[in-house]
Amino acid sequence: SSAEPLLKLGLTPRATEALLWLAQGKTNSDIASILGVTESTVKKHLLDIFGKLGVETRSAATLRALEALSSKQS
């Protein structure tokens, strides 16, 4: 899957999916609809993502995701 390089970040598969959509500029509401979960579940995933990646903002998390996606060869 296109999220595969993100798995090495140590997130759960669902949080990884949420991060992939976040990196594509989706809102929490969009991500909730795509994943078939509530917005509060998306927020929990984002807190997990921010904690694991050591970031505090959506932008920083997106940057980390894009870095991971662009370093597929490693």
matplotlib code that plots the C-alpha trace (Angstrom):
import matplotlib.pyplot as plt

x = [0.0, 1.0, 1.1, 3.7, 6.8, 4.9, 4.7, 8.3, 7.3, 6.0, 2.3, -0.7, -2.0, -5.1, -3.0, -0.7, -3.8, -4.9, -1.4, -1.5, -4.7, -3.5, -0.4, -2.8, -4.4, -7.6, -9.5, -10.3, -13.9, -12.7, -10.4, -13.3, -15.5, -12.8, -11.9, -15.5, -14.8, -15.8, -13.9, -13.0, -11.3, -9.4, -8.3, -7.0, -5.0, -3.6, -2.5, -0.8, 0.8, 2.1, 3.4, 5.2, 6.7, 7.6, 5.7, 3.0, 1.3, -0.5, 2.2, 5.0, 3.4, 2.8, 6.4, 7.5, 5.1, 6.4, 10.0, 9.2, 7.4, 10.2, 12.9, 11.3, 14.7, 16.1]
y = [0.0, 3.6, 3.9, 1.2, 3.5, 5.1, 1.8, 2.2, 5.3, 2.8, 3.8, 1.5, 0.6, 2.9, 5.8, 5.2, 5.5, 8.7, 10.2, 9.4, 11.3, 14.1, 14.4, 14.9, 17.9, 16.2, 17.6, 15.5, 15.3, 14.1, 11.5, 10.3, 9.8, 8.0, 5.6, 5.1, 6.4, 9.3, 12.6, 11.9, 8.6, 10.6, 13.0, 10.1, 8.8, 12.3, 12.5, 9.1, 10.3, 13.6, 11.7, 9.0, 11.5, 14.0, 16.8, 19.2, 20.3, 18.9, 20.6, 19.0, 15.6, 16.0, 16.9, 13.8, 11.7, 13.2, 12.6, 9.0, 8.6, 10.1, 7.9, 4.6, 3.4, 3.2]
z = [0.0, -0.4, 3.4, 3.7, 4.2, 7.1, 9.0, 10.0, 12.1, 14.7, 14.5, 14.5, 11.1, 11.6, 12.9, 9.8, 7.5, 9.3, 8.9, 5.2, 4.8, 7.1, 4.8, 1.9, 3.6, 4.8, 7.7, 10.8, 9.5, 6.1, 7.7, 9.9, 6.9, 4.9, 7.8, 8.9, 12.4, 14.6, 14.7, 18.3, 17.1, 14.5, 17.3, 19.3, 16.3, 15.8, 19.5, 19.1, 15.9, 17.4, 20.5, 18.5, 16.0, 18.7, 16.9, 18.1, 14.9, 11.8, 9.6, 11.5, 11.3, 7.6, 7.1, 8.9, 6.8, 3.6, 4.7, 5.4, 2.1, 0.1, 1.7, 0.4, -0.7, 2.8]

ax = plt.figure().add_subplot(projection="3d")
ax.plot(x, y, z, "-o")
ax.set_aspect("equal")
plt.show()
